[in-house]
Amino acid sequence: MVTTSVPMTDEEPGETVHIFFLQGDPALADGYRLKLELDGYQVTVASPSDDALENLRSQPPDIIFLDASLVAPGSSGLLHRLRDHPTTQRVPVVVLSNRTAGELAMDGMNLGPLDYVVAVHSA
């Protein structure tokens, strides 16, 4: 897991927005992390093997960006577990996917993410 911080303003260092980015592809996660940091966000990047739930529950972020493959049918049910725990149930979640439509989008949306974003990259 990697956490870096860049203050959003010069006024209040405590006003930095913390984004927790859970992505199965480390190279892709680093690209998102770099962009978000350049925009002034504190970013924590984790993979499912990093005990992501424990990290999220111990220090809930302001928003979670979640790889859609981690909420797909047959996956670990991470989004269900986020919604079932008191410390993460109200944290906004944005599901990122390179798929345009179908069951994956509906499965994710039914679990209450903030939004569904189609990623425009190729693996």
Secondary structure, DSSP 8 states (H G I E B T S, - for coil): -EEE---S-SS-GGG--EEEEE-S-HHHHHHHHHHHHHTT-EEEEE-GGG-HHHHHHHS--SEEEEEGGGTSTTS--HHHHHHHSTTTTTS-EEEEES--SSHHHHHHHHT--SEEEE-----
